[in-house]
Amino acid sequence: MGMKVLSEAVDHAQFTDGSGASGTLKLTRKLPKGAIFLYSKVQVVEAFLGDTSAVLLIGDGSDADRYNTGTPSVFTLAADGVEMGPPGGNRFHAAVQEITLTVTGGSDWGAITAGKLKLKLYYIATQ
């Protein structure tokens, strides 16, 4: 029990092209049953390139921004992190929960040629 961190590094090549401006990625790690989500931290260790912009949402597959509010840019290098904002959805998890990242470019996901993130999700384990 106590505070835990789900941590994962991702590369733009892991994202699936949604045939539009967005690419999505389901993380391999999941938030456990009983988790109370606190905050997310994202470091942009290699800026997303090739389009005019790139913004990130962290969701659960049905609520695209459950774990952040706003549309933080990942188009600029941010080794210390980008402001993700507070969670936009319910913090308590009655079941194991998948994490889905969505990066939306300015025009087409296929135009994005680079980008790497380090993601940390902080939560309280209650079970």
Order of alpha helices (4+ residues) and beta strands (2+ residues): beta-beta-beta-beta-beta-beta-beta-beta
